[in-house]
Amino acid sequence: GLTLLITGAFALFSVFAFASISSVPLCQLRLGSSELTTHYGAAFWITLATGVLCLLLGAAVLSLHYARPSALRLFLEGSVKDLESPAKGSSPLVLSNPLHKQFKTS
């Protein structure tokens, strides 16, 4: 959630910095009979939309984290079995490699 908020903030900062710099009239660049003009292209609008979306998603993830952590866990894991009856002291993530012998205590 925090990473999404930071990503959105940096994206919006770059968009606003570009918008403030590009509002200053630049020298006209003429190529033959045509003139090169600057405008906000597709990349500008996609970056703006991405920044806003990152801010919204980051705020949603953080609010779910503080308001209902079990709902966020259910959404991110996509399974209900660990939430129903977790064993005491068990880890939600158990890694095992079938090709490697596991250390077993007797």
C-alpha positions as CSV (number, residue, x, y, z in Angstrom):
1,G,0.0,0.0,0.0
2,L,2.8,2.4,0.9
3,T,4.7,1.5,-2.3
4,L,1.6,2.3,-4.3
5,L,1.2,5.6,-2.6
6,I,4.8,6.5,-3.2
7,T,4.6,5.4,-6.9
8,G,1.5,7.5,-7.4
9,A,3.1,10.5,-5.7
10,F,6.2,10.3,-7.9
11,A,4.1,9.8,-11.1
12,L,1.9,12.8,-10.3
13,F,5.0,14.9,-9.4
14,S,6.6,14.1,-12.7
15,V,3.4,15.0,-14.6
16,F,2.9,18.2,-12.7
17,A,6.6,19.1,-13.2
18,F,6.3,18.5,-16.9
19,A,3.1,20.5,-17.1
20,S,4.7,23.5,-15.4
21,I,7.8,23.4,-17.5
22,S,5.9,22.9,-20.8
23,S,3.6,25.9,-20.2
24,V,6.5,28.2,-20.8
25,P,6.7,29.2,-24.5
26,L,9.8,27.6,-26.1
27,C,11.7,28.5,-29.2
28,Q,9.9,27.6,-32.4
29,L,11.5,24.8,-34.2
30,R,10.9,24.9,-38.0
31,L,11.6,22.0,-40.2
32,G,11.3,23.2,-43.8
33,S,7.8,24.6,-44.2
34,S,6.4,22.9,-41.1
35,E,6.7,23.9,-37.4
36,L,7.2,21.6,-34.5
37,T,4.7,22.2,-31.7
38,T,4.5,20.5,-28.3
39,H,1.4,19.1,-26.8
40,Y,0.3,16.6,-24.1
41,G,0.5,13.3,-25.8
42,A,-0.8,9.8,-24.9
43,A,2.1,9.2,-22.5
44,F,1.3,12.3,-20.4
45,W,-2.3,11.2,-20.0
46,I,-1.4,7.6,-19.3
47,T,1.1,8.6,-16.6
48,L,-1.5,10.9,-15.1
49,A,-4.1,8.1,-15.0
50,T,-1.5,5.7,-13.6
51,G,-0.6,8.1,-10.8
52,V,-4.2,8.7,-9.8
53,L,-4.9,5.0,-9.9
54,C,-1.9,4.2,-7.8
55,L,-3.0,6.7,-5.2
56,L,-6.5,5.3,-5.1
57,L,-5.3,1.7,-4.8
58,G,-2.7,2.5,-2.2
59,A,-5.3,4.3,-0.1
60,A,-7.7,1.4,-0.4
61,V,-5.0,-1.2,0.6
62,L,-3.9,0.9,3.6
63,S,-7.4,1.5,4.7
64,L,-8.2,-2.2,4.5
65,H,-5.0,-3.0,6.3
66,Y,-6.0,-0.9,9.3
67,A,-9.8,-1.4,9.2
68,R,-10.2,-5.1,8.3
69,P,-6.9,-6.9,8.0
70,S,-8.6,-10.3,7.7
71,A,-10.5,-9.1,4.6
72,L,-7.3,-7.8,3.1
73,R,-5.6,-11.2,3.8
74,L,-8.5,-13.1,2.2
75,F,-8.3,-10.8,-0.9
76,L,-4.6,-11.1,-1.3
77,E,-4.3,-14.8,-0.6
78,G,-7.4,-15.9,-2.4
79,S,-8.1,-18.8,-0.1
80,V,-10.3,-19.3,2.9
81,K,-8.8,-22.5,4.4
82,D,-6.0,-20.6,6.4
83,L,-8.5,-18.2,7.9
84,E,-11.0,-20.8,9.1
85,S,-8.9,-22.6,11.7
86,P,-5.2,-21.7,11.8
87,A,-3.1,-24.0,13.9
88,K,-1.5,-22.3,16.9
89,G,2.1,-21.2,16.1
90,S,1.9,-22.3,12.5
91,S,3.3,-20.3,9.7
92,P,0.8,-19.4,6.9
93,L,3.6,-20.1,4.3
94,V,5.3,-23.5,4.4
95,L,7.9,-24.2,1.7
96,S,9.0,-27.7,0.9
97,N,11.2,-29.1,-1.8
98,P,10.4,-32.8,-2.7
99,L,13.9,-33.2,-4.1
100,H,15.6,-32.2,-0.9
101,K,15.4,-34.3,2.3
102,Q,13.9,-32.3,5.1
103,F,15.5,-32.4,8.5
104,K,13.2,-34.4,10.8
105,T,13.5,-34.6,14.6
106,S,12.7,-37.9,16.3
